[in-house]
Amino acid sequence: MEPTLYMMIGLPGSGKTWYANRLKAVKVSQDEMGGDGHLREFCKCLTNGDSVVVDRVNFDREQRDRYISPARARGYSVVCVWFDADQAACLNRLSDRRGHPTVSESDNHEMILKRYAGLMVFPLEDEYDELNVVSLVDQI
């Protein structure tokens, strides 16, 4: 069975980590591991042939390609998971968060969401072998 790269794509608070934690794959999270740490773990997964889930916003093709290209070069299949969540729902979830490693209670959550919402690009067919769309309703 070929290893799989699961690419989470969604706004902060859309449920990426919730979903990533349910997959049978090594989770690499920029929030939890930092920029260098999650990249080191990602490279280790590719070297070992482990299925891996990239838990970060991954808002556009360029962001996603830094993971997809090296994974494809090693024979990975790619599953993009698009989180279909509106800004209001994400704002409510961000407001309820406590102790998040990168988005604190005192941050301007509305400004963060507006920034990322303006950058989000739906994945194109050549980026994935499979596309899953997840809504907040699916997470209840």
DSSP file with accessible surface (Angstrom, degrees, kcal/mol):
  #  RESIDUE AA STRUCTURE BP1 BP2  ACC     N-H-->O    O-->H-N    N-H-->O    O-->H-N    TCO  KAPPA ALPHA  PHI   PSI    X-CA   Y-CA   Z-CA
    1    1 A M              0   0  232      0, 0.0     0, 0.0     0, 0.0     0, 0.0   0.000 360.0 360.0 360.0 130.4    0.0    0.0    0.0
    2    2 A E        -     0   0  112      1,-0.1    74,-0.1    74,-0.0    73,-0.1  -0.429 360.0-106.5 -75.5 147.3    1.4    3.4   -1.0
    3    3 A P        -     0   0   27      0, 0.0    74,-2.3     0, 0.0     2,-0.4  -0.341  34.6-137.7 -69.8 157.8    1.9    6.0    1.6
    4    4 A T  E     -a   77   0A  13     72,-0.2    48,-2.4    45,-0.1     2,-0.6  -0.942   8.7-150.7-123.4 138.9   -0.5    9.0    1.7
    5    5 A L  E     -ab  78  52A   0     72,-3.1    74,-3.0    -2,-0.4     2,-0.6  -0.950  14.7-159.4-102.5 120.3    0.0   12.7    2.2
    6    6 A Y  E     -ab  79  53A  50     46,-3.0    48,-2.9    -2,-0.6     2,-0.7  -0.922   5.9-160.6-100.9 117.4   -3.1   14.3    3.7
    7    7 A M  E     -ab  80  54A   0     72,-3.1    74,-3.0    -2,-0.6     2,-0.3  -0.876   4.0-153.1-105.0 106.5   -3.1   18.0    3.1
    8    8 A M  E     -a   81   0A   0     46,-1.8     2,-0.4    -2,-0.7    48,-0.3  -0.622  15.2-176.6 -75.9 136.0   -5.4   20.0    5.4
    9    9 A I  E     +a   82   0A   0     72,-2.3    74,-2.7    -2,-0.3     2,-0.3  -0.941  28.5  97.0-138.1 111.5   -6.6   23.2    3.8
   10   10 A G        -     0   0    0     47,-1.3     3,-0.1    -2,-0.4    74,-0.1  -0.955  66.1 -73.3 178.1 165.3   -8.8   25.7    5.8
   11   11 A L    >   -     0   0   16     72,-0.4     3,-2.0    -2,-0.3     5,-0.3  -0.238  64.1 -83.4 -64.2 156.2   -9.2   28.8    7.9
   12   12 A P  T 3  S+     0   0    9      0, 0.0    82,-0.2     0, 0.0    -1,-0.1  -0.390 121.4  23.3 -56.9 134.2   -8.0   28.9   11.5
   13   13 A G  T 3  S+     0   0    0     80,-0.1    80,-0.1    -3,-0.1    -2,-0.1   0.511  88.2 115.2  85.5   5.9  -10.7   27.4   13.6
   14   14 A S  S <  S-     0   0    1     -3,-2.0    -3,-0.1    71,-0.1    70,-0.1   0.590  92.9 -96.3 -86.5 -10.3  -12.2   25.3   10.7
   15   15 A G  S  > S+     0   0    6     -4,-0.2     4,-2.4    -5,-0.1     5,-0.2   0.581  77.6 136.5 111.3  13.3  -11.4   21.9   12.2
   16   16 A K  H  > S+     0   0   15     -5,-0.3     4,-3.0     1,-0.2     5,-0.2   0.930  78.3  43.1 -59.4 -48.7   -8.1   20.9   10.6
   17   17 A T  H  > S+     0   0   35      2,-0.2     4,-2.4     1,-0.2    -1,-0.2   0.909 111.6  55.0 -66.3 -41.2   -6.5   19.7   13.8
   18   18 A W  H  4 S+     0   0   71      1,-0.2     4,-0.4     2,-0.2    -1,-0.2   0.941 115.1  40.1 -54.4 -47.4   -9.7   17.9   14.9
   19   19 A Y  H >< S+     0   0   48     -4,-2.4     3,-1.7     1,-0.2     4,-0.4   0.922 112.2  55.0 -69.4 -45.7   -9.7   16.0   11.6
   20   20 A A  H >< S+     0   0    2     -4,-3.0     3,-1.4     1,-0.3     5,-0.2   0.867 101.4  59.2 -58.3 -37.1   -6.0   15.4   11.4
   21   21 A N  T 3< S+     0   0   94     -4,-2.4    -1,-0.3     1,-0.3    -2,-0.2   0.654 102.1  55.3 -67.9 -14.1   -6.0   13.8   14.9
   22   22 A R  T <  S+     0   0  148     -3,-1.7    -1,-0.3    -4,-0.4     2,-0.2   0.485  89.2  95.1 -96.9  -4.9   -8.5   11.2   13.5
   23   23 A L  S <  S-     0   0   37     -3,-1.4     2,-1.6    -4,-0.4    30,-0.1  -0.595  79.4-123.7 -88.0 150.3   -6.3   10.0   10.6
   24   24 A K  S    S+     0   0  200     -2,-0.2     2,-0.3     2,-0.1    27,-0.1  -0.638  80.1  90.7 -90.4  75.4   -4.0    7.1   10.7
   25   25 A A  S    S-     0   0   27     -2,-1.6     2,-0.4    -5,-0.2    27,-0.3  -0.968  88.2 -85.4-160.1 160.4   -0.9    9.1    9.8
   26   26 A V  E     -c   52   0A  47     25,-2.5    27,-2.9    -2,-0.3     2,-0.5  -0.636  46.2-138.6 -74.1 125.7    1.9   11.0   11.4
   27   27 A K  E     -c   53   0A  36     -2,-0.4     2,-0.5    25,-0.2    27,-0.2  -0.781  16.6-168.9 -90.5 127.1    0.6   14.5   12.1
   28   28 A V  E     -c   54   0A   0     25,-2.9    27,-2.9    -2,-0.5     2,-0.5  -0.983  10.5-175.4-113.4 122.8    3.0   17.4   11.4
   29   29 A S  E  >  -c   55   0A   1     -2,-0.5     4,-2.9    25,-0.2     5,-0.3  -0.974  25.6-160.3-125.0 120.7    1.7   20.7   12.7
   30   30 A Q  H  > S+     0   0   64     25,-1.0     4,-1.8    -2,-0.5    -1,-0.1   0.879  97.7  54.9 -64.1 -36.5    3.4   24.0   12.3
   31   31 A D  H  4 S+     0   0   51     24,-0.5    -1,-0.2     1,-0.2     4,-0.1   0.924 118.8  31.8 -60.0 -45.8    1.4   25.3   15.3
   32   32 A E  H  4 S+     0   0  109      1,-0.1    -2,-0.2     2,-0.1    -1,-0.2   0.801 131.8  30.1 -85.3 -31.7    2.6   22.6   17.6
   33   33 A M  H  X S-     0   0   75     -4,-2.9     4,-0.6     1,-0.2    -3,-0.2   0.490 102.0-125.1-109.0  -8.4    6.1   21.9   16.2
   34   34 A G  H  X  -     0   0   34     -4,-1.8     4,-2.3    -5,-0.3     5,-0.3  -0.017  39.6 -66.4  80.0 169.0    7.1   25.3   14.8
   35   35 A G  H  > S+     0   0   33      1,-0.2     4,-1.4     2,-0.2    -1,-0.1   0.949 134.2  34.6 -60.6 -52.9    8.3   26.1   11.2
   36   36 A D  H  > S+     0   0  120      1,-0.2     4,-2.5     2,-0.2     5,-0.2   0.906 116.7  55.0 -71.3 -39.6   11.6   24.1   11.3
   37   37 A G  H  X S+     0   0   16     -4,-0.6     4,-2.2     1,-0.2    -3,-0.2   0.911 108.7  45.7 -62.7 -44.8   10.3   21.3   13.6
   38   38 A H  H  X S+     0   0    2     -4,-2.3     4,-2.4     1,-0.2    -1,-0.2   0.884 112.7  51.6 -70.6 -32.2    7.3   20.4   11.4
   39   39 A L  H  X S+     0   0   63     -4,-1.4     4,-2.6    -5,-0.3    -2,-0.2   0.910 109.3  50.0 -68.7 -39.5    9.5   20.5    8.3
   40   40 A R  H  X S+     0   0  168     -4,-2.5     4,-2.2     2,-0.2    -2,-0.2   0.933 112.9  46.7 -61.3 -44.4   12.0   18.2    9.9
   41   41 A E  H  X S+     0   0   51     -4,-2.2     4,-2.4     2,-0.2    -2,-0.2   0.895 110.6  53.0 -66.0 -39.0    9.3   15.7   10.9
   42   42 A F  H  X S+     0   0    5     -4,-2.4     4,-2.2     2,-0.2    -2,-0.2   0.947 110.2  47.0 -59.6 -48.6    7.8   15.9    7.4
   43   43 A C  H  X S+     0   0   71     -4,-2.6     4,-2.5     1,-0.2    -2,-0.2   0.889 110.2  53.4 -61.9 -38.6   11.1   15.0    5.8
   44   44 A K  H  X S+     0   0  113     -4,-2.2     4,-2.4     1,-0.2    -1,-0.2   0.916 107.7  51.2 -62.3 -42.4   11.6   12.2    8.3
   45   45 A C  H  X>S+     0   0    0     -4,-2.4     5,-2.3     1,-0.2     4,-1.1   0.919 110.3  48.6 -61.3 -44.2    8.1   10.8    7.3
   46   46 A L  H  <5S+     0   0   10     -4,-2.2     3,-0.5     1,-0.2    -1,-0.2   0.914 111.2  50.0 -62.1 -42.8    9.0   10.9    3.6
   47   47 A T  H  <5S+     0   0   93     -4,-2.5    -1,-0.2     1,-0.2    -2,-0.2   0.902 116.1  42.3 -61.5 -39.5   12.4    9.2    4.3
   48   48 A N  H  <5S-     0   0   94     -4,-2.4    -1,-0.2    -5,-0.2    -2,-0.2   0.562 110.0-121.0 -84.4 -10.6   10.6    6.5    6.3
   49   49 A G  T  <5 +     0   0   38     -4,-1.1     2,-0.3    -3,-0.5    -3,-0.2   0.748  57.7 156.4  74.8  24.1    7.7    6.1    3.9
   50   50 A D      < -     0   0   64     -5,-2.3    -1,-0.2    -6,-0.2     2,-0.1  -0.615  49.6-111.6 -83.3 140.3    5.2    7.0    6.6
   51   51 A S        -     0   0   31     -2,-0.3   -25,-2.5   -27,-0.1     2,-0.4  -0.456  44.0-165.0 -63.6 144.0    1.8    8.4    5.7
   52   52 A V  E     -bc   5  26A   0    -48,-2.4   -46,-3.0   -27,-0.3     2,-0.5  -0.986  20.9-151.3-141.4 143.5    1.7   12.0    6.9
   53   53 A V  E     -bc   6  27A   0    -27,-2.9   -25,-2.9    -2,-0.4     2,-0.8  -0.973  13.8-146.9-116.0 127.4   -0.9   14.7    7.5
   54   54 A V  E     -bc   7  28A   0    -48,-2.9   -46,-1.8    -2,-0.5     2,-1.0  -0.858  13.7-164.9 -97.0 107.3    0.2   18.4    7.1
   55   55 A D  E     + c   0  29A   2    -27,-2.9   -25,-1.0    -2,-0.8   -24,-0.5  -0.785  45.4  95.8-100.0  91.0   -1.9   20.3    9.7
   56   56 A R  S    S-     0   0   27     -2,-1.0   -46,-0.2   -48,-0.3    -2,-0.1  -0.937  87.2 -88.2-160.4 175.2   -1.6   24.0    8.8
   57   57 A V        -     0   0   20     -2,-0.3   -47,-1.3   -48,-0.2    -1,-0.1   0.902  43.9-174.1 -63.8 -43.8   -3.7   26.5    6.8
   58   58 A N        +     0   0    1    -49,-0.2     6,-0.1     1,-0.1    -1,-0.1   0.919  10.3 177.2  50.2  54.4   -2.1   25.7    3.4
   59   59 A F        +     0   0   27     61,-0.1    62,-2.6   -49,-0.1     2,-0.3   0.701  50.0  21.2 -71.9 -22.5   -4.0   28.6    1.8
   60   60 A D  S  > S-     0   0   39     60,-0.2     4,-2.2     1,-0.1     5,-0.2  -0.870  84.0 -95.0-141.9 175.7   -2.7   28.4   -1.8
   61   61 A R  H  > S+     0   0   94     -2,-0.3     4,-2.8     1,-0.2     5,-0.2   0.884 120.2  53.3 -58.2 -43.1   -1.0   26.2   -4.3
   62   62 A E  H  > S+     0   0  147      1,-0.2     4,-1.0     2,-0.2    -1,-0.2   0.924 109.5  48.7 -61.2 -43.4    2.5   27.5   -3.5
   63   63 A Q  H  4 S+     0   0   29      1,-0.2     3,-0.3     2,-0.2    -1,-0.2   0.912 116.6  42.7 -60.6 -44.0    2.0   26.8    0.2
   64   64 A R  H >X S+     0   0    0     -4,-2.2     4,-2.5     1,-0.2     3,-1.8   0.843 103.4  65.6 -72.9 -34.1    0.8   23.2   -0.6
   65   65 A D  H 3X S+     0   0   73     -4,-2.8     4,-2.0     1,-0.3    -1,-0.2   0.804  86.4  69.4 -65.1 -26.8    3.4   22.5   -3.3
   66   66 A R  H 3< S+     0   0  111     -4,-1.0    -1,-0.3    -3,-0.3    -2,-0.1   0.717 115.5  28.2 -65.0 -16.1    6.3   22.6   -0.8
   67   67 A Y  H <> S+     0   0    0     -3,-1.8     4,-1.7    -4,-0.2    -2,-0.2   0.743 119.8  53.3-105.9 -40.6    4.8   19.3    0.6
   68   68 A I  H  X S+     0   0    7     -4,-2.5     4,-3.1     2,-0.2     5,-0.3   0.934 104.9  53.1 -66.8 -46.6    3.0   17.8   -2.4
   69   69 A S  H  X S+     0   0   55     -4,-2.0     4,-2.2     1,-0.2    -1,-0.2   0.944 112.5  41.9 -59.3 -50.6    6.0   17.9   -4.8
   70   70 A P  H  > S+     0   0   49      0, 0.0     4,-0.8     0, 0.0    -1,-0.2   0.886 115.7  51.4 -67.2 -30.6    8.5   16.0   -2.6
   71   71 A A  H ><>S+     0   0    0     -4,-1.7     5,-2.3     2,-0.2     3,-1.0   0.944 110.5  47.4 -68.6 -45.0    5.8   13.6   -1.5
   72   72 A R  H ><5S+     0   0   83     -4,-3.1     3,-2.1     1,-0.3    -1,-0.2   0.889 105.3  60.1 -61.8 -37.7    4.8   12.8   -5.1
   73   73 A A  H 3<5S+     0   0   89     -4,-2.2    -1,-0.3     1,-0.3    -2,-0.2   0.761 106.6  48.4 -62.1 -22.4    8.5   12.3   -6.0
   74   74 A R  T <<5S-     0   0  147     -3,-1.0    -1,-0.3    -4,-0.8    -2,-0.2   0.200 126.8 -99.2-102.0  11.7    8.5    9.6   -3.4
   75   75 A G  T < 5 +     0   0   41     -3,-2.1    -3,-0.2     1,-0.2     2,-0.2   0.646  68.8 153.9  86.4  15.9    5.4    7.9   -4.7
   76   76 A Y      < -     0   0    8     -5,-2.3     2,-0.3    -6,-0.1    -1,-0.2  -0.473  40.8-132.4 -76.0 146.1    2.9    9.2   -2.2
   77   77 A S  E     -a    4   0A  15    -74,-2.3   -72,-3.1    -2,-0.2     2,-0.5  -0.704  24.8-135.3 -87.7 153.3   -0.8    9.6   -3.1
   78   78 A V  E     -a    5   0A   0     -2,-0.3    51,-3.3   -74,-0.2    52,-1.6  -0.959  19.4-173.6-120.3 125.1   -2.2   13.0   -2.1
   79   79 A V  E     -ad   6 130A   6    -74,-3.0   -72,-3.1    -2,-0.5     2,-0.4  -0.975  11.2-158.5-114.6 114.5   -5.5   13.6   -0.4
   80   80 A C  E     -ad   7 131A   0     50,-2.4    52,-2.7    -2,-0.5     2,-0.6  -0.814   2.4-160.1 -90.7 134.5   -6.5   17.2   -0.1
   81   81 A V  E     -ad   8 132A   0    -74,-3.0   -72,-2.3    -2,-0.4     2,-0.5  -0.956   5.4-162.6-118.4 108.9   -9.0   18.0    2.7
   82   82 A W  E     -ad   9 133A  39     50,-2.8    52,-2.9    -2,-0.6     2,-0.8  -0.817  10.2-144.8 -94.3 127.6  -10.8   21.3    2.2
   83   83 A F  E     - d   0 134A   8    -74,-2.7     2,-1.4    -2,-0.5   -72,-0.4  -0.838   6.9-158.4 -99.0 108.5  -12.6   22.7    5.2
   84   84 A D  E     + d   0 135A  99     50,-2.9    52,-0.7    -2,-0.8     2,-0.4  -0.710  38.3 140.0 -89.5  85.8  -15.8   24.4    4.1
   85   85 A A        -     0   0   17     -2,-1.4   -74,-0.2    50,-0.2     2,-0.1  -0.998  46.8-128.1-133.5 133.7  -16.4   26.7    7.1
   86   86 A D     >  -     0   0  102     -2,-0.4     4,-2.1     1,-0.1     5,-0.2  -0.388  27.3-111.6 -79.9 161.7  -17.6   30.3    7.1
   87   87 A Q  H  > S+     0   0   79      1,-0.2     4,-2.9     2,-0.2     5,-0.2   0.851 114.2  57.0 -61.6 -36.6  -15.7   33.0    8.9
   88   88 A A  H  > S+     0   0   64      2,-0.2     4,-2.1     1,-0.2    -1,-0.2   0.924 108.6  45.9 -63.6 -42.8  -18.4   33.5   11.5
   89   89 A A  H  > S+     0   0   23      1,-0.2     4,-2.0     2,-0.2    -1,-0.2   0.917 114.2  48.4 -66.0 -41.6  -18.3   29.9   12.6
   90   90 A C  H  X S+     0   0    0     -4,-2.1     4,-2.9     2,-0.2     5,-0.2   0.900 108.4  55.0 -64.4 -39.7  -14.5   30.0   12.7
   91   91 A L  H  X S+     0   0   46     -4,-2.9     4,-2.4     1,-0.2    -2,-0.2   0.925 107.3  49.9 -60.2 -43.2  -14.6   33.2   14.7
   92   92 A N  H  X S+     0   0  104     -4,-2.1     4,-1.1     1,-0.2    -1,-0.2   0.915 112.5  47.2 -60.8 -42.5  -16.8   31.6   17.3
   93   93 A R  H  X S+     0   0   82     -4,-2.0     4,-0.7     1,-0.2     3,-0.3   0.904 111.7  49.6 -67.9 -40.9  -14.4   28.6   17.6
   94   94 A L  H >< S+     0   0    1     -4,-2.9     3,-0.9     1,-0.2    -2,-0.2   0.897 107.7  55.0 -64.3 -37.9  -11.3   30.8   17.8
   95   95 A S  H 3< S+     0   0   50     -4,-2.4    -1,-0.2     1,-0.2    -2,-0.2   0.794 107.9  49.9 -65.6 -27.9  -13.0   32.9   20.6
   96   96 A D  H 3< S+     0   0  124     -4,-1.1    -1,-0.2    -3,-0.3    -2,-0.2   0.577  87.9 109.3 -86.2 -11.3  -13.6   29.7   22.6
   97   97 A R    <<  -     0   0   62     -3,-0.9     2,-0.4    -4,-0.7    -3,-0.0  -0.410  46.3-171.1 -69.7 143.2  -10.0   28.5   22.3
   98   98 A R        +     0   0  168     -2,-0.1     6,-0.1     1,-0.1    -2,-0.0  -0.999  65.9   5.2-133.6 133.2   -7.7   28.5   25.3
   99   99 A G  S    S+     0   0   69     -2,-0.4     5,-0.1     1,-0.2    -1,-0.1   0.726  75.4 167.5  73.0  24.3   -4.0   27.8   25.3
  100  100 A H        -     0   0   36      3,-0.4    -1,-0.2     1,-0.1     5,-0.1  -0.473  39.2-129.5 -70.4 140.7   -3.6   27.5   21.6
  101  101 A P  S    S+     0   0   82      0, 0.0    -1,-0.1     0, 0.0     3,-0.1   0.754  97.6  14.7 -66.6 -23.5    0.2   27.6   20.6
  102  102 A T  S    S+     0   0   74      1,-0.2     2,-0.6     2,-0.0    -2,-0.0   0.635 119.5  57.6-126.4 -21.2   -0.1   30.3   18.0
  103  103 A V  S    S-     0   0   16      4,-0.0    -3,-0.4     3,-0.0    -1,-0.2  -0.926  72.0-163.5-116.6 105.6   -3.5   32.1   18.3
  104  104 A S    >   -     0   0   39     -2,-0.6     3,-1.2    -3,-0.1    -7,-0.1  -0.374  33.1-108.7 -87.1 167.2   -4.0   33.6   21.7
  105  105 A E  T 3  S+     0   0   92      1,-0.2     4,-0.2    -2,-0.1    -1,-0.1   0.800 118.8  53.4 -61.4 -28.8   -7.1   34.8   23.4
  106  106 A S  T 3  S+     0   0  112      2,-0.1    -1,-0.2     3,-0.0    -3,-0.0   0.567  85.4 107.0 -88.3  -6.6   -6.0   38.4   23.1
  107  107 A D  S <  S-     0   0   61     -3,-1.2     2,-1.5     1,-0.1     3,-0.1  -0.309  84.7-105.9 -68.5 155.6   -5.3   38.2   19.3
  108  108 A N     >  -     0   0   92      1,-0.2     4,-2.1     2,-0.1     5,-0.2  -0.672  40.3-177.1 -82.2  90.5   -7.6   39.9   16.9
  109  109 A H  H  > S+     0   0   18     -2,-1.5     4,-2.6     1,-0.2     5,-0.2   0.860  77.3  55.5 -62.0 -37.7   -9.4   36.8   15.6
  110  110 A E  H  > S+     0   0  103      1,-0.2     4,-2.5     2,-0.2    -1,-0.2   0.927 109.0  46.8 -63.4 -42.1  -11.5   38.7   13.1
  111  111 A M  H  > S+     0   0  121      2,-0.2     4,-2.3     1,-0.2    -1,-0.2   0.912 111.3  51.9 -66.6 -40.9   -8.5   40.3   11.5
  112  112 A I  H  X S+     0   0   36     -4,-2.1     4,-2.3     1,-0.2     5,-0.2   0.942 112.1  46.2 -59.4 -47.6   -6.6   36.9   11.3
  113  113 A L  H  X S+     0   0    2     -4,-2.6     4,-3.0     1,-0.2     5,-0.2   0.915 111.0  51.3 -64.7 -42.5   -9.6   35.3    9.6
  114  114 A K  H  X S+     0   0  126     -4,-2.5     4,-1.8    -5,-0.2    -1,-0.2   0.913 109.7  51.5 -60.4 -42.3  -10.1   38.1    7.1
  115  115 A R  H  X S+     0   0  144     -4,-2.3     4,-0.5     1,-0.2    -2,-0.2   0.959 115.7  39.2 -59.6 -51.5   -6.4   37.9    6.2
  116  116 A Y  H >X S+     0   0   50     -4,-2.3     4,-1.4     1,-0.2     3,-1.3   0.885 110.4  59.1 -69.2 -36.8   -6.5   34.2    5.6
  117  117 A A  H 3< S+     0   0   32     -4,-3.0     3,-0.3     1,-0.3    -1,-0.2   0.886 103.7  53.3 -60.2 -35.4   -9.9   34.2    3.9
  118  118 A G  H 3< S+     0   0   68     -4,-1.8    -1,-0.3    -5,-0.2    -2,-0.2   0.667 112.8  44.2 -71.9 -16.1   -8.5   36.6    1.3
  119  119 A L  H << S+     0   0   65     -3,-1.3    -1,-0.2    -4,-0.5    -2,-0.2   0.606  83.0 117.3-101.0 -16.5   -5.7   34.2    0.6
  120  120 A M     <  -     0   0   38     -4,-1.4     2,-0.4    -3,-0.3   -60,-0.2  -0.317  39.4-175.5 -65.0 129.5   -7.6   30.9    0.4
  121  121 A V        -     0   0   68    -62,-2.6     3,-0.1    -2,-0.1    -1,-0.0  -0.991  26.8-122.8-127.5 123.5   -7.5   29.1   -3.0
  122  122 A F        -     0   0   94     -2,-0.4   -61,-0.1     1,-0.1   -63,-0.0  -0.349  41.7 -99.9 -61.4 139.2   -9.4   25.9   -3.6
  123  123 A P        -     0   0    3      0, 0.0     2,-0.2     0, 0.0    -1,-0.1  -0.330  33.2-128.3 -66.3 143.6   -7.1   23.1   -4.7
  124  124 A L    >   -     0   0   99     -3,-0.1     3,-2.5     1,-0.1     4,-0.4  -0.561  26.1-106.0 -87.7 157.3   -6.9   22.3   -8.4
  125  125 A E  G >  S+     0   0  159      1,-0.3     3,-1.0    -2,-0.2    -1,-0.1   0.779 116.9  60.4 -56.6 -30.6   -7.3   18.8   -9.7
  126  126 A D  G 3  S+     0   0  102      1,-0.2    -1,-0.3     3,-0.0     3,-0.0   0.575  95.6  65.1 -78.1  -3.5   -3.6   18.3  -10.4
  127  127 A E  G <  S+     0   0    7     -3,-2.5     2,-0.3     1,-0.1    -1,-0.2   0.640 106.6  33.3 -87.1 -16.9   -2.8   18.8   -6.8
  128  128 A Y    <   -     0   0   43     -3,-1.0   -49,-0.2    -4,-0.4     3,-0.1  -0.937  48.5-153.8-140.6 160.1   -4.6   15.7   -5.5
  129  129 A D  S    S+     0   0   96    -51,-3.3     2,-0.3     1,-0.4   -50,-0.2   0.629  97.7  19.1 -96.7 -26.7   -5.6   12.2   -6.1
  130  130 A E  E     -d   79   0A  99    -52,-1.6   -50,-2.4     2,-0.0     2,-0.4  -0.994  68.3-156.7-144.0 142.7   -8.6   12.5   -3.9
  131  131 A L  E     -d   80   0A  48     -2,-0.3     2,-0.4   -52,-0.2   -50,-0.2  -0.987   7.7-172.6-123.7 128.2  -10.4   15.5   -2.5
  132  132 A N  E     -d   81   0A  45    -52,-2.7   -50,-2.8    -2,-0.4     2,-0.5  -0.975   9.2-155.7-117.0 134.9  -12.5   15.5    0.6
  133  133 A V  E     -d   82   0A  78     -2,-0.4     2,-0.4   -52,-0.2   -50,-0.2  -0.958  13.0-170.4-111.2 125.2  -14.7   18.4    1.6
  134  134 A V  E     -d   83   0A   8    -52,-2.9   -50,-2.9    -2,-0.5     2,-0.3  -0.955   2.6-164.8-119.0 132.8  -15.5   18.7    5.4
  135  135 A S  E >>  -d   84   0A  32     -2,-0.4     3,-0.6   -52,-0.2     4,-0.5  -0.719  36.4-109.5-108.6 165.3  -18.0   21.1    6.9
  136  136 A L  G >4 S+     0   0   32    -52,-0.7     3,-1.3    -2,-0.3     4,-0.3   0.851 118.7  62.9 -61.3 -30.7  -18.3   22.1   10.6
  137  137 A V  G >4 S+     0   0  108      1,-0.3     3,-1.5     2,-0.2    -1,-0.2   0.889  96.1  58.5 -61.4 -36.7  -21.5   20.1   10.6
  138  138 A D  G <4 S+     0   0   97     -3,-0.6    -1,-0.3     1,-0.3    -2,-0.2   0.711  99.7  60.5 -64.2 -18.4  -19.5   16.9    9.9
  139  139 A Q  G <<        0   0   20     -3,-1.3    -1,-0.3    -4,-0.5    -2,-0.2   0.468 360.0 360.0 -92.1  -3.0  -17.5   17.6   13.1
  140  140 A I    <         0   0  181     -3,-1.5    -3,-0.0    -4,-0.3     0, 0.0  -0.501 360.0 360.0 -81.9 360.0  -20.4   17.4   15.5
